[in-house]
Amino acid sequence: MTDLEFLAQAEKLLLAVEQACDRINDNTDADIDSQRSGGMVTLTFPNRSQIVINQQKPLHEIWLATRSGGYHYRFDGHQWQCTKGSGEFFARLDADASTQAGLALRFGS
């Protein structure tokens, strides 16, 4: 994957997270604050817990930091997969955001 391909795929992922957050806020009582700063999105929940998603350009990875831990993802041509084999990005985000919000949330399509 070239740097430009990585940046295009990473931007699609971050945009999908932001759009999903807007949809979730419109359709649930989650009240998640989504803040974008360059290649990083921070989700802040009413209980003040956070999830941070950011690009790691030199490594061509997306990093996800939640209460449950830190995860690194690489694009496999179809999905962002954990470099340690613990699954797909949106599955982890859905699970951890649901735990932190105290509501069943779905960021993935």
Backbone as JSON Lines, residues from 0, in Angstrom:
{"i":0,"aa":"M","n":[0.84,-1.17,0.0],"ca":[0.0,0.0,0.0],"c":[0.89,1.24,0.0]}
{"i":1,"aa":"T","n":[0.58,2.17,-0.87],"ca":[1.34,3.42,-0.91],"c":[0.83,4.37,0.18]}
{"i":2,"aa":"D","n":[1.59,5.42,0.42],"ca":[1.17,6.41,1.4],"c":[-0.17,7.03,1.0]}
{"i":3,"aa":"L","n":[-0.35,7.34,-0.28],"ca":[-1.6,7.94,-0.73],"c":[-2.78,6.99,-0.57]}
{"i":4,"aa":"E","n":[-2.57,5.71,-0.84],"ca":[-3.64,4.72,-0.65],"c":[-4.0,4.61,0.82]}
{"i":5,"aa":"F","n":[-2.98,4.59,1.68],"ca":[-3.25,4.54,3.12],"c":[-4.06,5.75,3.55]}
{"i":6,"aa":"L","n":[-3.63,6.94,3.15],"ca":[-4.33,8.15,3.57],"c":[-5.78,8.16,3.08]}
{"i":7,"aa":"A","n":[-6.02,7.68,1.88],"ca":[-7.39,7.62,1.36],"c":[-8.25,6.66,2.17]}
{"i":8,"aa":"Q","n":[-7.73,5.48,2.47],"ca":[-8.47,4.5,3.25],"c":[-8.66,4.96,4.7]}
{"i":9,"aa":"A","n":[-7.64,5.57,5.28],"ca":[-7.73,6.07,6.65],"c":[-8.76,7.19,6.75]}
{"i":10,"aa":"E","n":[-8.78,8.07,5.76],"ca":[-9.76,9.16,5.75],"c":[-11.18,8.61,5.65]}
{"i":11,"aa":"K","n":[-11.39,7.59,4.83],"ca":[-12.71,6.96,4.72],"c":[-13.15,6.4,6.06]}
{"i":12,"aa":"L","n":[-12.22,5.77,6.78],"ca":[-12.54,5.19,8.09],"c":[-12.92,6.28,9.08]}
{"i":13,"aa":"L","n":[-12.11,7.32,9.18],"ca":[-12.4,8.38,10.15],"c":[-13.71,9.09,9.82]}
{"i":14,"aa":"L","n":[-13.97,9.31,8.54],"ca":[-15.23,9.93,8.13],"c":[-16.42,9.03,8.49]}
{"i":15,"aa":"A","n":[-16.26,7.72,8.29],"ca":[-17.33,6.77,8.63],"c":[-17.61,6.8,10.13]}
{"i":16,"aa":"V","n":[-16.58,6.92,10.95],"ca":[-16.76,7.01,12.41],"c":[-17.52,8.29,12.76]}
{"i":17,"aa":"E","n":[-17.12,9.41,12.16],"ca":[-17.8,10.69,12.45],"c":[-19.27,10.64,12.03]}
{"i":18,"aa":"Q","n":[-19.54,10.11,10.85],"ca":[-20.92,10.02,10.37],"c":[-21.75,9.07,11.23]}
{"i":19,"aa":"A","n":[-21.15,7.96,11.65],"ca":[-21.86,7.02,12.53],"c":[-22.16,7.67,13.87]}
{"i":20,"aa":"C","n":[-21.24,8.46,14.38],"ca":[-21.47,9.15,15.65],"c":[-22.65,10.12,15.52]}
{"i":21,"aa":"D","n":[-22.73,10.84,14.42],"ca":[-23.86,11.74,14.2],"c":[-25.17,10.95,14.14]}
{"i":22,"aa":"R","n":[-25.15,9.83,13.42],"ca":[-26.35,8.99,13.3],"c":[-26.76,8.45,14.67]}
{"i":23,"aa":"I","n":[-25.79,7.97,15.44],"ca":[-26.06,7.43,16.78],"c":[-26.67,8.51,17.67]}
{"i":24,"aa":"N","n":[-26.11,9.71,17.63],"ca":[-26.63,10.81,18.45],"c":[-28.04,11.2,18.04]}
{"i":25,"aa":"D","n":[-28.34,11.11,16.75],"ca":[-29.68,11.45,16.26],"c":[-30.71,10.39,16.65]}
{"i":26,"aa":"N","n":[-30.28,9.14,16.79],"ca":[-31.23,8.03,16.97],"c":[-31.22,7.39,18.35]}
{"i":27,"aa":"T","n":[-30.32,7.82,19.23],"ca":[-30.25,7.24,20.57],"c":[-30.03,8.34,21.6]}
{"i":28,"aa":"D","n":[-29.94,7.95,22.85],"ca":[-29.63,8.89,23.92],"c":[-28.15,8.85,24.3]}
{"i":29,"aa":"A","n":[-27.3,8.38,23.4],"ca":[-25.88,8.19,23.71],"c":[-25.15,9.51,24.01]}
{"i":30,"aa":"D","n":[-25.45,10.58,23.29],"ca":[-24.83,11.89,23.5],"c":[-23.3,11.81,23.49]}
{"i":31,"aa":"I","n":[-22.75,11.31,22.39],"ca":[-21.3,11.19,22.22],"c":[-20.78,12.46,21.56]}
{"i":32,"aa":"D","n":[-19.77,13.06,22.15],"ca":[-19.12,14.22,21.56],"c":[-17.98,13.73,20.68]}
{"i":33,"aa":"S","n":[-18.02,14.08,19.4],"ca":[-17.0,13.67,18.44],"c":[-16.18,14.88,18.05]}
{"i":34,"aa":"Q","n":[-14.88,14.83,18.27],"ca":[-13.98,15.92,17.92],"c":[-12.91,15.41,16.96]}
{"i":35,"aa":"R","n":[-12.73,16.12,15.84],"ca":[-11.73,15.75,14.84],"c":[-10.6,16.77,14.87]}
{"i":36,"aa":"S","n":[-9.38,16.26,14.89],"ca":[-8.2,17.11,14.8],"c":[-7.21,16.41,13.88]}
{"i":37,"aa":"G","n":[-7.16,16.85,12.63],"ca":[-6.28,16.23,11.65],"c":[-6.62,14.77,11.46]}
{"i":38,"aa":"G","n":[-5.67,13.9,11.72],"ca":[-5.85,12.47,11.56],"c":[-6.3,11.76,12.82]}
{"i":39,"aa":"M","n":[-6.97,12.49,13.71],"ca":[-7.41,11.89,14.97],"c":[-8.86,12.27,15.26]}
{"i":40,"aa":"V","n":[-9.63,11.28,15.73],"ca":[-10.99,11.5,16.19],"c":[-11.07,11.06,17.64]}
{"i":41,"aa":"T","n":[-11.6,11.94,18.49],"ca":[-11.81,11.62,19.9],"c":[-13.31,11.59,20.17]}
{"i":42,"aa":"L","n":[-13.77,10.47,20.71],"ca":[-15.16,10.31,21.11],"c":[-15.21,10.42,22.63]}
{"i":43,"aa":"T","n":[-16.01,11.35,23.13],"ca":[-16.14,11.54,24.57],"c":[-17.59,11.22,24.96]}
{"i":44,"aa":"F","n":[-17.72,10.35,25.94],"ca":[-19.03,9.87,26.39],"c":[-19.48,10.69,27.59]}
{"i":45,"aa":"P","n":[-20.8,10.67,27.91],"ca":[-21.3,11.46,29.04],"c":[-20.59,11.15,30.37]}
{"i":46,"aa":"N","n":[-20.07,9.93,30.54],"ca":[-19.36,9.59,31.78],"c":[-17.9,10.05,31.75]}
{"i":47,"aa":"R","n":[-17.54,10.83,30.71],"ca":[-16.21,11.42,30.51],"c":[-15.16,10.42,30.04]}
{"i":48,"aa":"S","n":[-15.55,9.18,29.81],"ca":[-14.59,8.25,29.21],"c":[-14.42,8.61,27.74]}
{"i":49,"aa":"Q","n":[-13.29,8.21,27.18],"ca":[-13.0,8.56,25.79],"c":[-12.55,7.35,25.0]}
{"i":50,"aa":"I","n":[-12.73,7.46,23.69],"ca":[-12.14,6.55,22.72],"c":[-11.4,7.44,21.73]}
{"i":51,"aa":"V","n":[-10.15,7.1,21.47],"ca":[-9.33,7.88,20.55],"c":[-8.93,6.99,19.37]}
{"i":52,"aa":"I","n":[-9.15,7.52,18.17],"ca":[-8.8,6.82,16.93],"c":[-7.85,7.73,16.18]}
{"i":53,"aa":"N","n":[-6.68,7.23,15.82],"ca":[-5.77,8.09,15.08],"c":[-4.94,7.34,14.05]}
{"i":54,"aa":"Q","n":[-4.54,8.09,13.05],"ca":[-3.7,7.54,11.98],"c":[-2.25,7.47,12.44]}
{"i":55,"aa":"Q","n":[-1.61,6.4,12.09],"ca":[-0.17,6.27,12.27],"c":[0.42,6.14,10.87]}
{"i":56,"aa":"K","n":[0.64,7.3,10.23],"ca":[1.04,7.33,8.83],"c":[2.3,6.53,8.51]}
{"i":57,"aa":"P","n":[3.37,6.65,9.3],"ca":[4.6,5.91,8.94],"c":[4.4,4.39,8.94]}
{"i":58,"aa":"L","n":[3.47,3.91,9.77],"ca":[3.23,2.47,9.9],"c":[2.07,1.98,9.03]}
{"i":59,"aa":"H","n":[1.36,2.92,8.42],"ca":[0.14,2.6,7.65],"c":[-0.87,1.86,8.53]}
{"i":60,"aa":"E","n":[-1.03,2.38,9.75],"ca":[-1.95,1.78,10.71],"c":[-2.91,2.81,11.26]}
{"i":61,"aa":"I","n":[-4.03,2.3,11.74],"ca":[-4.98,3.07,12.55],"c":[-4.88,2.53,13.96]}
{"i":62,"aa":"W","n":[-4.75,3.41,14.92],"ca":[-4.68,3.0,16.32],"c":[-5.99,3.38,17.01]}
{"i":63,"aa":"L","n":[-6.47,2.46,17.83],"ca":[-7.71,2.64,18.58],"c":[-7.38,2.48,20.06]}
{"i":64,"aa":"A","n":[-7.7,3.5,20.85],"ca":[-7.47,3.45,22.3],"c":[-8.82,3.55,22.99]}
{"i":65,"aa":"T","n":[-9.14,2.53,23.8],"ca":[-10.39,2.49,24.55],"c":[-10.07,2.1,25.99]}
{"i":66,"aa":"R","n":[-11.1,2.05,26.82],"ca":[-10.88,1.6,28.2],"c":[-10.34,0.18,28.26]}
{"i":67,"aa":"S","n":[-10.69,-0.64,27.27],"ca":[-10.26,-2.04,27.29],"c":[-8.83,-2.23,26.83]}
{"i":68,"aa":"G","n":[-8.24,-1.21,26.2],"ca":[-6.85,-1.32,25.75],"c":[-6.58,-0.57,24.46]}
{"i":69,"aa":"G","n":[-5.39,-0.8,23.93],"ca":[-4.97,-0.17,22.68],"c":[-4.86,-1.22,21.59]}
{"i":70,"aa":"Y","n":[-5.29,-0.86,20.39],"ca":[-5.34,-1.8,19.26],"c":[-4.78,-1.12,18.02]}
{"i":71,"aa":"H","n":[-4.08,-1.91,17.21],"ca":[-3.49,-1.42,15.97],"c":[-4.13,-2.16,14.81]}
{"i":72,"aa":"Y","n":[-4.51,-1.42,13.76],"ca":[-5.21,-2.0,12.61],"c":[-4.51,-1.65,11.32]}
{"i":73,"aa":"R","n":[-4.48,-2.62,10.4],"ca":[-3.97,-2.42,9.04],"c":[-5.07,-2.8,8.05]}
{"i":74,"aa":"F","n":[-5.1,-2.08,6.95],"ca":[-6.09,-2.34,5.91],"c":[-5.64,-3.53,5.08]}
{"i":75,"aa":"D","n":[-6.52,-4.54,4.94],"ca":[-6.17,-5.76,4.21],"c":[-6.71,-5.77,2.78]}
{"i":76,"aa":"G","n":[-7.17,-4.62,2.32],"ca":[-7.77,-4.53,1.0],"c":[-9.28,-4.51,1.05]}
{"i":77,"aa":"H","n":[-9.84,-4.94,2.2],"ca":[-11.29,-4.97,2.38],"c":[-11.71,-4.34,3.7]}
{"i":78,"aa":"Q","n":[-10.97,-4.62,4.76],"ca":[-11.32,-4.16,6.11],"c":[-10.04,-3.8,6.86]}
{"i":79,"aa":"W","n":[-10.24,-3.09,7.96],"ca":[-9.14,-2.8,8.88],"c":[-9.09,-3.93,9.9]}
{"i":80,"aa":"Q","n":[-8.02,-4.7,9.88],"ca":[-7.86,-5.87,10.74],"c":[-6.79,-5.61,11.8]}
{"i":81,"aa":"C","n":[-7.03,-6.11,13.0],"ca":[-6.09,-5.96,14.1],"c":[-4.78,-6.68,13.78]}
{"i":82,"aa":"T","n":[-3.67,-6.02,14.04],"ca":[-2.36,-6.62,13.77],"c":[-2.05,-7.78,14.71]}
{"i":83,"aa":"K","n":[-2.79,-7.9,15.8],"ca":[-2.59,-8.99,16.77],"c":[-3.63,-10.08,16.62]}
{"i":84,"aa":"G","n":[-4.47,-9.97,15.59],"ca":[-5.44,-11.03,15.3],"c":[-6.73,-10.98,16.1]}
{"i":85,"aa":"S","n":[-7.04,-9.82,16.7],"ca":[-8.27,-9.78,17.52],"c":[-9.47,-9.21,16.77]}
{"i":86,"aa":"G","n":[-9.44,-9.24,15.44],"ca":[-10.63,-8.91,14.68],"c":[-10.61,-7.6,13.94]}
{"i":87,"aa":"E","n":[-11.79,-7.24,13.47],"ca":[-12.0,-6.08,12.6],"c":[-12.27,-4.83,13.43]}
{"i":88,"aa":"F","n":[-11.89,-3.68,12.9],"ca":[-11.96,-2.4,13.6],"c":[-13.35,-2.09,14.14]}
{"i":89,"aa":"F","n":[-14.38,-2.12,13.26],"ca":[-15.71,-1.7,13.7],"c":[-16.32,-2.65,14.72]}
{"i":90,"aa":"A","n":[-15.96,-3.92,14.68],"ca":[-16.45,-4.86,15.7],"c":[-15.92,-4.45,17.08]}
{"i":91,"aa":"R","n":[-14.64,-4.09,17.15],"ca":[-14.05,-3.65,18.43],"c":[-14.64,-2.31,18.85]}
{"i":92,"aa":"L","n":[-14.76,-1.37,17.92],"ca":[-15.33,-0.07,18.25],"c":[-16.76,-0.21,18.76]}
{"i":93,"aa":"D","n":[-17.57,-1.03,18.08],"ca":[-18.96,-1.25,18.52],"c":[-18.99,-1.78,19.95]}
{"i":94,"aa":"A","n":[-18.17,-2.79,20.23],"ca":[-18.17,-3.42,21.55],"c":[-17.72,-2.45,22.64]}
{"i":95,"aa":"D","n":[-16.61,-1.75,22.4],"ca":[-16.07,-0.88,23.43],"c":[-16.9,0.39,23.61]}
{"i":96,"aa":"A","n":[-17.42,0.95,22.52],"ca":[-18.28,2.13,22.64],"c":[-19.57,1.77,23.38]}
{"i":97,"aa":"S","n":[-20.11,0.59,23.11],"ca":[-21.32,0.14,23.81],"c":[-21.06,0.03,25.31]}
{"i":98,"aa":"T","n":[-19.93,-0.54,25.67],"ca":[-19.57,-0.67,27.08],"c":[-19.41,0.69,27.73]}
{"i":99,"aa":"Q","n":[-18.69,1.59,27.06],"ca":[-18.43,2.9,27.64],"c":[-19.69,3.78,27.69]}
{"i":100,"aa":"A","n":[-20.61,3.59,26.76],"ca":[-21.84,4.38,26.74],"c":[-22.94,3.77,27.6]}
{"i":101,"aa":"G","n":[-22.83,2.47,27.89],"ca":[-23.9,1.79,28.62],"c":[-25.12,1.54,27.76]}
{"i":102,"aa":"L","n":[-24.94,1.6,26.44],"ca":[-26.01,1.35,25.46],"c":[-25.45,0.51,24.33]}
{"i":103,"aa":"A","n":[-26.28,-0.26,23.69],"ca":[-25.85,-1.02,22.51],"c":[-25.7,-0.04,21.35]}
{"i":104,"aa":"L","n":[-24.48,0.13,20.86],"ca":[-24.19,1.06,19.76],"c":[-23.6,0.3,18.59]}
{"i":105,"aa":"R","n":[-23.86,0.83,17.39],"ca":[-23.32,0.2,16.19],"c":[-22.75,1.28,15.28]}
{"i":106,"aa":"F","n":[-21.42,1.31,15.16],"ca":[-20.73,2.24,14.29],"c":[-20.57,1.66,12.89]}
{"i":107,"aa":"G","n":[-20.37,0.34,12.82],"ca":[-20.17,-0.32,11.52],"c":[-21.46,-0.4,10.75]}
{"i":108,"aa":"S","n":[-21.31,-0.66,9.44],"ca":[-22.51,-0.75,8.58],"c":[-23.23,-2.06,8.74]}
